Amino acid sequence: MSSVPRNKDELELAINSIFPKLMADYRSIPENQVRKSGVEGNVKGTIISVSDTVAYLIGWGKLVLKWHYLRSQNSHVDFPETGYKWNQLGSLAESFHAEYRDWKYDDLLNELEFTVNEILLLISSLSDHELYGVTWYEQWTLGRMIQFNTSSPMKNVRTKVRRFNREFT
C-alpha cells in the first residue's frame, strides 16, 4: 500500500491500521500525566498535553462529519470551520483544546473512538467513486479530505505521544 490511500479499501486500511495502535498508546499513559505539557503542538513552538492531542483528533474528525453532513443536505460549508480560514489552523487547533479541556481523559478517549467509528461508517456507506472518483473540495476528493484529517494526523500524533511516553512516564 502506498502511504497515501487511493481508494476506499486503502483508506479504511489506513485508519484501521493506525487507530488501534494510537489508542493503545493513549491508554498506556498514566492518568496523572495526560494533562502535563510535553507534546509538540501543531502551532510552531507550542507544547501541549496528551489530552490536547486527543481533542485535536476529535475536533478534526467531527469537522469531517459536519462537512459531509452539510454537503449531503446541499448546504454551504465554511471550510475549514465557521470563523476560521485555512491559514488559521493553529487557532482552530487551540479551539479544539479549549472545547475539550474539562473532559475526563476516559471520556475523551471514548469520544475519539466514537468519532472514528462514525467516520468508518461514513466511508463504508460511500462508493469508491464517491470517495475518490470526483473532486469534492477544490482539487481534493472526499477520500483525501478524510485522510488529511484522520489517518495522517493520527500517525503524526502517535509519534509525538510515543515520544512523550518515553520522556515523561
N, CA and C of each residue as an Amber inpcrd file, in Angstrom:
protein
   507
   0.8400000  -1.1820000   0.0000000   0.0000000   0.0000000   0.0000000
   0.8840000   1.2430000   0.0000000   0.5460000   2.2270000  -0.8110000
   1.2880000   3.4810000  -0.7940000   0.9630000   4.1970000   0.5070000
   1.7540000   5.2200000   0.8360000   1.4910000   5.9400000   2.0810000
   0.2190000   6.7780000   1.9650000  -0.2060000   7.0570000   0.7370000
  -1.4300000   7.8330000   0.5270000  -2.5030000   6.9190000  -0.0510000
  -3.5810000   6.6990000   0.7020000  -4.6580000   5.8440000   0.1860000
  -5.2160000   6.3900000  -1.1370000  -5.4860000   5.4710000  -2.0720000
  -6.0070000   5.8780000  -3.3770000  -7.3920000   5.3320000  -3.6460000
  -7.9180000   4.5490000  -2.7000000  -9.2730000   4.0310000  -2.8780000
  -9.8690000   3.7340000  -1.4970000 -11.1370000   3.3440000  -1.5230000
 -11.8900000   3.1060000  -0.2900000 -11.1990000   2.0660000   0.6050000
 -10.7880000   0.9310000   0.0290000 -10.1530000  -0.1250000   0.8350000
  -8.8790000   0.3770000   1.5020000  -8.0630000   1.1230000   0.7540000
  -6.8090000   1.6360000   1.3080000  -7.0700000   2.6790000   2.3910000
  -8.1230000   3.4760000   2.2210000  -8.4730000   4.4800000   3.2330000
  -8.9050000   3.7910000   4.5320000  -9.7730000   2.7860000   4.4080000
 -10.1990000   2.0330000   5.5980000  -9.0080000   1.3660000   6.2640000
  -8.1270000   0.7760000   5.4540000  -6.9390000   0.1210000   5.9910000
  -6.0300000   1.1230000   6.6980000  -5.8710000   2.3060000   6.1040000
  -5.0000000   3.3260000   6.7080000  -5.4990000   3.6960000   8.1080000
  -6.7970000   3.8960000   8.2430000  -7.3650000   4.2600000   9.5540000
  -7.3200000   3.0640000  10.5020000  -7.7470000   1.9000000  10.0080000
  -7.8150000   0.7130000  10.8720000  -6.4400000   0.1930000  11.2810000
  -5.3840000   0.5520000  10.5560000  -4.0590000   0.0780000  10.9520000
  -3.3940000   1.0140000  11.9600000  -3.6820000   2.3090000  11.9230000
  -3.0560000   3.2300000  12.8840000  -3.9010000   3.4250000  14.1370000
  -5.2170000   3.4460000  14.0060000  -6.0530000   3.8470000  15.1390000
  -5.9300000   2.9360000  16.3690000  -5.9920000   1.6120000  16.2230000
  -5.8560000   0.7650000  17.4310000  -4.4950000   0.9420000  18.1220000
  -3.4390000   1.1630000  17.3510000  -2.1050000   1.3870000  17.9340000
  -2.0890000   2.6960000  18.7040000  -2.6900000   3.7290000  18.1210000
  -2.7600000   5.0190000  18.7910000  -3.5530000   4.9040000  20.0930000
  -4.6830000   4.2060000  20.0470000  -5.4980000   4.0410000  21.2570000
  -4.7250000   3.2740000  22.3310000  -3.9720000   2.2700000  21.9390000
  -3.1660000   1.5140000  22.9110000  -2.1280000   2.4410000  23.5530000
  -1.5070000   3.3020000  22.7360000  -0.5440000   4.2660000  23.2840000
  -1.2330000   5.2280000  24.2500000  -2.3930000   5.7400000  23.8530000
  -3.1300000   6.6540000  24.7280000  -3.4670000   5.9730000  26.0530000
  -3.9120000   4.7180000  25.9860000  -4.3210000   4.0180000  27.2080000
  -3.1350000   3.6470000  28.0940000  -1.9290000   3.6530000  27.5330000
  -0.7410000   3.2940000  28.3230000  -0.2020000   4.4780000  29.1370000
  -0.7160000   5.6590000  28.9000000  -0.2140000   6.8360000  29.6070000
  -0.9420000   6.9770000  30.9390000  -0.1780000   7.0850000  32.0230000
  -0.8120000   7.2100000  33.3400000  -1.7070000   8.4500000  33.4070000
  -2.8360000   8.2940000  34.0620000  -3.8270000   9.3690000  34.1900000
  -3.1900000  10.6650000  34.7040000  -2.2070000  10.5450000  35.6020000
  -1.6070000  11.7570000  36.1840000  -0.6440000  12.4640000  35.2220000
  -0.4600000  11.9020000  34.0390000   0.4430000  12.5120000  33.0540000
  -0.2890000  13.1260000  31.8550000  -1.5880000  12.8370000  31.7060000
  -2.2750000  13.1710000  30.4550000  -2.4880000  14.6720000  30.2540000
  -2.4250000  15.4640000  31.3320000  -2.6050000  16.9110000  31.1970000
  -1.2890000  17.6720000  31.3100000  -0.2120000  16.9350000  31.4240000
   1.1080000  17.5510000  31.5420000   1.5670000  18.0260000  30.1630000
   2.0530000  19.2520000  30.0800000   2.5890000  19.7460000  28.8120000
   3.8850000  19.0060000  28.5020000   4.0590000  18.6410000  27.2570000
   5.2750000  17.9140000  26.8850000   5.2100000  17.3650000  25.4770000
   4.1070000  17.6150000  24.7890000   3.9330000  17.1390000  23.4160000
   4.0510000  18.3350000  22.4790000   4.8490000  18.1820000  21.4320000
   4.9910000  19.2510000  20.4420000   3.6200000  19.5550000  19.8360000
   3.2350000  20.8200000  19.8840000   1.9190000  21.2230000  19.3960000
   1.8930000  21.4320000  17.8870000   0.6960000  21.6900000  17.3710000
   0.5490000  21.9340000  15.9330000   0.9020000  23.3670000  15.5580000
   0.9130000  24.2470000  16.5440000   1.3560000  25.6120000  16.3120000
   2.8440000  25.6480000  16.6220000   3.6270000  26.1410000  15.6820000
   5.0880000  26.1670000  15.8290000   5.4820000  26.7510000  17.1830000
   6.3360000  26.0030000  17.8810000   6.8600000  26.4910000  19.1540000
   5.9640000  26.2520000  20.3560000   4.8110000  25.5650000  20.1640000
   3.9310000  25.3240000  21.3100000   4.1230000  23.9070000  21.8440000
   3.8760000  23.7760000  23.1300000   3.9220000  22.4750000  23.7970000
   2.5360000  22.2500000  24.4050000   1.9500000  21.0990000  24.1070000
   0.5880000  20.7990000  24.5610000   0.6060000  19.5050000  25.3720000
  -0.5620000  19.1030000  25.8410000  -0.6850000  17.8630000  26.6220000
  -1.1860000  16.7210000  25.7370000  -1.0670000  15.5210000  26.2440000
  -1.6170000  14.3490000  25.5640000  -3.1250000  14.5250000  25.3720000
  -3.8080000  15.0170000  26.4050000  -5.2530000  15.2630000  26.2940000
  -5.5680000  16.2120000  25.1330000  -4.7240000  17.2300000  24.9500000
  -4.9270000  18.1690000  23.8440000  -4.8180000  17.4680000  22.4860000
  -3.9400000  16.4650000  22.3890000  -3.8180000  15.7540000  21.1030000
  -5.0940000  14.9670000  20.8130000  -5.7140000  14.4180000  21.8600000
  -6.9810000  13.6950000  21.6790000  -8.0520000  14.6830000  21.2140000
  -8.1120000  15.8460000  21.8630000  -9.0870000  16.8840000  21.4960000
  -8.8980000  17.3060000  20.0380000  -7.6610000  17.4250000  19.6120000
  -7.3420000  17.8100000  18.2360000  -7.9110000  16.7920000  17.2440000
  -7.6880000  15.5210000  17.5180000  -8.1850000  14.4730000  16.6170000
  -9.7130000  14.4110000  16.6240000 -10.3280000  14.6000000  17.7880000
 -11.7950000  14.6390000  17.8620000 -12.3050000  15.8190000  17.0350000
 -11.6960000  16.9760000  17.2350000 -12.1390000  18.1850000  16.5470000
 -12.1250000  18.0260000  15.0320000 -11.0250000  17.5220000  14.4980000
 -10.9430000  17.3310000  13.0400000 -11.8900000  16.2410000  12.5610000
 -12.0130000  15.1770000  13.3330000 -12.9380000  14.1070000  12.9460000
 -14.3710000  14.6220000  12.8690000 -14.7540000  15.4110000  13.8570000
 -16.1140000  15.9590000  13.8630000 -16.3130000  16.9410000  12.7100000
 -15.2640000  17.6710000  12.3370000 -15.3850000  18.5660000  11.1780000
 -15.6270000  17.7710000   9.9000000 -14.9040000  16.6690000   9.7140000
 -15.1160000  15.8240000   8.5300000 -16.5850000  15.3950000   8.4580000
 -17.1170000  14.9440000   9.5840000 -18.5180000  14.5000000   9.6220000
 -19.4690000  15.6650000   9.3360000 -19.1750000  16.8240000   9.8860000
 -20.0050000  18.0120000   9.6670000 -19.9700000  18.4150000   8.1910000
 -18.7680000  18.4380000   7.5990000 -18.6470000  18.8060000   6.1890000
 -19.5150000  17.8930000   5.3270000 -19.3770000  16.5870000   5.5740000
 -20.1310000  15.6320000   4.7560000 -21.6300000  15.8130000   4.9630000
 -22.0400000  15.9650000   6.2210000 -23.4630000  16.1350000   6.5120000
 -24.0110000  17.3710000   5.7840000 -23.3360000  18.5040000   5.9230000
 -23.8120000  19.7340000   5.2830000 -23.8690000  19.5710000   3.7690000
 -22.8050000  18.9810000   3.1920000 -22.7870000  18.7620000   1.7440000
 -23.9410000  17.8660000   1.3070000 -24.2040000  16.8300000   2.0940000
 -25.2730000  15.8810000   1.7310000 -26.6520000  16.5390000   1.8110000
 -26.7550000  17.6370000   2.5690000 -28.0070000  18.4070000   2.6660000
 -28.0270000  19.5720000   1.6690000 -27.0330000  19.5990000   0.7760000
 -26.8480000  20.7170000  -0.1620000 -26.7420000  22.0580000   0.5460000
 -26.1310000  22.0410000   1.7360000 -25.9230000  23.2790000   2.4990000
 -24.4970000  23.7800000   2.2860000 -24.3140000  25.0690000   2.5300000
 -22.9860000  25.6810000   2.4080000 -22.0750000  25.1620000   3.5230000
 -20.8060000  24.9210000   3.1890000 -19.8140000  24.5200000   4.1860000
 -18.7760000  25.6320000   4.2830000 -18.5390000  26.1130000   5.4930000
 -17.4330000  27.0430000   5.7410000 -16.1950000  26.1990000   6.0040000
 -15.3060000  26.1050000   5.0170000 -14.0660000  25.3490000   5.2290000
 -13.0010000  26.2780000   5.7890000 -12.1750000  25.8400000   6.7290000
 -12.2720000  24.5540000   7.4100000 -13.3800000  24.5370000   8.4710000
 -13.6950000  25.7220000   9.0430000 -14.7470000  25.8140000  10.0510000
 -15.2290000  27.2630000  10.0990000 -16.4700000  27.4540000  10.4640000
 -17.0250000  28.8050000  10.5620000 -16.1420000  29.6580000  11.4810000
 -15.7100000  30.7930000  10.9690000 -14.8680000  31.6890000  11.7540000
 -13.3800000  31.4710000  11.5780000 -12.9970000  30.4630000  10.7910000
 -11.5740000  30.1550000  10.5830000 -11.2740000  30.0300000   9.0950000
 -10.0780000  30.4780000   8.7110000  -9.5930000  30.2870000   7.3470000
  -8.4840000  29.2340000   7.3970000  -8.0930000  28.7450000   6.2290000
  -7.0690000  27.6930000   6.1900000  -5.7450000  28.1610000   6.7830000
  -5.5000000  29.4710000   6.7790000  -4.2380000  29.9580000   7.3630000
  -4.3610000  30.2060000   8.8720000  -5.4630000  29.7570000   9.4610000
  -5.6980000  29.9280000  10.9080000  -5.8540000  28.5770000  11.6150000
  -5.1840000  27.5560000  11.0930000  -5.3600000  26.2060000  11.6580000
  -4.8130000  26.1060000  13.0800000  -3.8140000  26.9170000  13.4060000
  -3.3040000  26.9180000  14.7810000  -4.3770000  27.3760000  15.7600000
  -5.0810000  28.4310000  15.4000000  -6.1750000  28.9280000  16.2500000
  -7.2990000  27.9100000  16.3250000  -7.5670000  27.2420000  15.2130000
  -8.6040000  26.2110000  15.2030000  -8.2090000  25.0660000  16.1350000
  -6.9460000  24.6370000  16.0660000  -6.4610000  23.5800000  16.9740000
  -6.6380000  24.0140000  18.4260000  -6.3010000  25.2590000  18.7210000
  -6.4410000  25.7500000  20.0940000  -7.9040000  25.7800000  20.5230000
  -8.8130000  26.0150000  19.5680000 -10.2450000  25.9870000  19.9220000
 -10.6850000  24.5700000  20.2840000 -10.1040000  23.5660000  19.6120000
 -10.4150000  22.1640000  19.9630000  -9.9000000  21.8650000  21.3720000
  -8.6750000  22.3070000  21.6800000  -8.1170000  22.0700000  23.0180000
  -9.0380000  22.6790000  24.0730000  -9.4800000  23.9120000  23.8200000
 -10.3400000  24.6090000  24.7890000 -11.6920000  23.9120000  24.9400000
 -12.2530000  23.4630000  23.8120000 -13.5740000  22.8370000  23.8370000
 -13.6010000  21.5920000  24.7260000 -12.4960000  20.8440000  24.7370000
 -12.4630000  19.5640000  25.4640000 -11.6070000  19.6140000  26.7300000
 -11.1620000  20.7910000  27.1320000 -10.2270000  20.9290000  28.2610000
 -10.7520000  20.3130000  29.5540000 -12.0660000  20.4230000  29.8030000
 -12.6070000  19.9620000  31.0870000 -13.1140000  18.5150000  31.0590000
 -12.9460000  17.8480000  29.9330000 -13.4050000  16.4600000  29.8310000
 -12.4610000  15.5320000  30.5810000 -13.0180000  14.4880000  31.2000000
 -12.1920000  13.4250000  31.7840000 -11.4750000  12.7000000  30.6420000
 -10.2710000  12.2190000  30.9180000  -9.4640000  11.5680000  29.8800000
 -10.1890000  10.3680000  29.2750000 -10.7950000   9.5320000  30.1020000
 -11.5340000   8.3690000  29.5840000 -12.6650000   8.7990000  28.6520000
 -13.3380000   9.8780000  29.0140000 -14.4260000  10.3840000  28.1700000
 -13.8820000  10.8850000  26.8330000 -12.7190000  11.5160000  26.8750000
 -12.0820000  11.9630000  25.6260000 -11.7730000  10.7690000  24.7290000
 -11.1850000   9.7300000  25.3150000 -10.8330000   8.5480000  24.5120000
 -12.0900000   7.8970000  23.9410000 -13.1510000   7.8280000  24.7390000
 -14.4120000   7.2560000  24.2490000 -14.9740000   8.1060000  23.1130000
 -14.8900000   9.4260000  23.2310000 -15.3920000  10.3290000  22.1860000
 -14.5810000  10.1740000  20.9000000 -13.2680000  10.0140000  21.0580000
 -12.4180000   9.8000000  19.8740000 -12.7990000   8.4960000  19.1900000
 -12.9720000   7.4450000  19.9780000 -13.3650000   6.1480000  19.4200000
 -14.7100000   6.2540000  18.6840000 -15.6610000   6.9240000  19.3100000
 -16.9800000   7.1110000  18.7090000 -16.8540000   7.8780000  17.3820000
 -16.0790000   8.9490000  17.3900000 -15.9160000   9.7910000  16.2000000
 -15.2700000   9.0010000  15.0650000 -14.2200000   8.2640000  15.3760000
 -13.5370000   7.4700000  14.3410000 -14.4730000   6.3840000  13.8070000
 -15.2530000   5.7730000  14.6840000 -16.2250000   4.7760000  14.2150000
 -17.2670000   5.4060000  13.2990000 -17.7100000   6.6230000  13.6080000
 -18.6530000   7.3330000  12.7370000 -18.0240000   7.5880000  11.3590000
 -16.7560000   7.9490000  11.3520000 -16.0560000   8.1860000  10.0750000
 -15.9370000   6.8870000   9.2900000 -15.6190000   5.7960000   9.9800000
 -15.5230000   4.4940000   9.2930000 -16.8820000   4.0730000   8.7370000
 -17.9530000   4.3470000   9.4820000 -19.3060000   4.0570000   8.9670000
 -19.6040000   4.9030000   7.7340000 -19.2090000   6.1640000   7.7760000
 -19.4010000   7.0400000   6.6180000 -18.6590000   6.4780000   5.4030000
 -17.3940000   6.1310000   5.5970000 -16.6000000   5.5910000   4.4900000
 -17.2610000   4.3410000   3.9240000 -17.7040000   3.4500000   4.8160000
 -18.2950000   2.1890000   4.3400000 -19.6060000   2.4270000   3.5950000
 -20.2700000   3.5590000   3.8930000 -21.5500000   3.8520000   3.2330000
 -21.3760000   4.4620000   1.8490000 -20.1640000   4.8490000   1.5230000
 -19.9040000   5.5260000   0.2540000 -19.2070000   4.5880000  -0.7230000
 -19.3790000   4.8740000  -2.0000000 -18.7060000   4.0750000  -3.0310000
 -17.2870000   4.5900000  -3.2350000 -16.4750000   3.7540000  -3.8490000
 -15.1230000   4.1510000  -4.2080000 -15.1770000   5.4140000  -5.0770000
 -16.1460000   5.4680000  -5.9830000 -16.2880000   6.6300000  -6.8690000
 -16.6100000   7.8970000  -6.0670000 -17.5270000   7.7910000  -5.0890000
 -17.8760000   8.9610000  -4.2660000 -16.6750000   9.4360000  -3.4550000
 -15.8380000   8.4980000  -3.0240000 -14.6760000   8.8490000  -2.2020000
 -13.5030000   9.3580000  -3.0330000 -13.2640000   8.7340000  -4.1950000
 -12.0440000   9.0320000  -4.9440000 -12.2610000   9.3680000  -6.4140000
 -13.4870000   9.2450000  -6.8970000 -13.7250000   9.4300000  -8.3300000
 -14.1150000  10.8320000  -8.7520000 -14.4510000  11.6790000  -7.7820000
 -14.8830000  13.0460000  -8.1120000 -14.2310000  14.0250000  -7.1400000
 -13.9390000  15.2260000  -7.6300000 -13.4100000  16.2240000  -6.7030000
 -14.5410000  16.6540000  -5.7790000 -14.1880000  16.9140000  -4.5600000
 -15.1770000  17.1840000  -3.5260000 -15.0230000  18.5920000  -2.9550000
 -13.7660000  18.9990000  -2.7540000 -13.4710000  20.3500000  -2.2790000
 -12.2240000  20.8290000  -3.0100000 -12.3750000  21.9340000  -3.7750000
 -11.2990000  22.4190000  -4.6190000 -10.7590000  21.2480000  -5.4290000
  -9.4470000  20.9420000  -5.3280000  -8.9270000  19.8300000  -6.1520000
  -8.9670000  18.4850000  -5.4380000  -9.4750000  18.4490000  -4.2070000
  -9.3810000  17.2440000  -3.3850000 -10.6430000  16.3890000  -3.4680000
 -10.4360000  15.0770000  -3.4170000 -11.5560000  14.1490000  -3.3030000
 -11.9750000  14.0680000  -1.8290000 -13.1610000  13.5420000  -1.5810000
 -13.6100000  13.3330000  -0.2050000 -12.6720000  12.3650000   0.5110000
 -12.2300000  11.3260000  -0.1780000 -11.2980000  10.3680000   0.4300000
 -10.0290000  11.0390000   0.9320000  -9.4820000  11.9490000   0.1180000
  -8.2770000  12.6670000   0.5350000  -8.5830000  13.5950000   1.7060000
  -9.7300000  14.2710000   1.6800000 -10.0910000  15.1660000   2.7830000
 -10.2400000  14.3740000   4.0820000 -10.7970000  13.1670000   3.9880000
 -10.9180000  12.3180000   5.1850000  -9.5240000  11.9140000   5.6670000
  -8.6880000  11.4560000   4.7400000  -7.3410000  11.0080000   5.0980000
  -6.5220000  12.1400000   5.7160000  -6.6090000  13.3470000   5.1480000
  -5.8710000  14.5050000   5.6840000  -6.2230000  14.7650000   7.1400000
  -7.4150000  14.3510000   7.5540000  -7.9140000  14.7140000   8.8730000
  -8.1290000  13.5180000   9.7890000  -7.6860000  12.3340000   9.3580000
  -7.7960000  11.1360000  10.2040000  -6.4590000  10.3990000  10.2490000
  -6.2030000   9.5310000   9.2820000  -5.0150000   8.6750000   9.3660000
  -3.7140000   9.4790000   9.3660000  -3.6440000  10.5570000   8.5950000
  -2.4000000  11.3540000   8.5730000  -2.0930000  11.9890000   9.9250000
  -3.0300000  12.7710000  10.5070000  -2.7070000  13.3220000  11.8290000
  -2.5840000  12.2450000  12.9090000  -3.2870000  11.1170000  12.7680000
  -3.1290000  10.0420000  13.7530000  -1.6800000   9.5480000  13.7750000
  -1.0780000   9.3700000  12.5980000   0.3270000   8.9220000  12.5340000
   1.2370000   9.9490000  13.1790000   1.0190000  11.2020000  12.8550000
   1.8130000  12.3040000  13.3790000   1.6790000  12.3760000  14.8990000
   0.4490000  12.3370000  15.3910000   0.1840000  12.4120000  16.8280000
   0.7830000  11.1960000  17.5340000   0.6690000  10.0240000  16.9330000
   1.1910000   8.8110000  17.5870000   2.6940000   8.9380000  17.8320000
   3.4310000   9.4580000  16.8620000   4.8700000   9.6640000  17.0240000
   5.1440000  10.5750000  18.2160000   4.3800000  11.6600000  18.3080000
   4.5740000  12.6280000  19.3930000   4.1820000  12.0400000  20.7510000
   3.1050000  11.2810000  20.7920000   2.6380000  10.6840000  22.0440000
   3.6310000   9.6190000  22.5270000   4.1690000   8.8430000  21.6020000
   5.1620000   7.8270000  21.9850000   6.4270000   8.4990000  22.5340000
   6.8360000   9.6040000  21.9120000   7.9980000  10.3560000  22.4040000
   7.7250000  10.8690000  23.8190000   6.5370000  11.4300000  24.0320000
   6.1440000  11.9170000  25.3590000   6.1890000  10.7720000  26.3700000
   5.6480000   9.6350000  25.9920000   5.5760000   8.4700000  26.8930000
   6.9760000   8.0190000  27.2960000   7.9140000   8.0410000  26.3520000
   9.3030000   7.6600000  26.6620000   9.9600000   8.6860000  27.5950000
   9.6950000   9.9580000  27.3680000  10.4000000  11.0160000  28.0940000
   9.8050000  11.3440000  29.4520000   8.4830000  11.1810000  29.6050000
   7.8160000  11.7140000  30.7990000   7.1540000  10.6760000  31.6850000
   7.0300000   9.4350000  31.2240000   6.3350000   8.4670000  32.0760000
   7.2360000   7.3090000  32.4450000
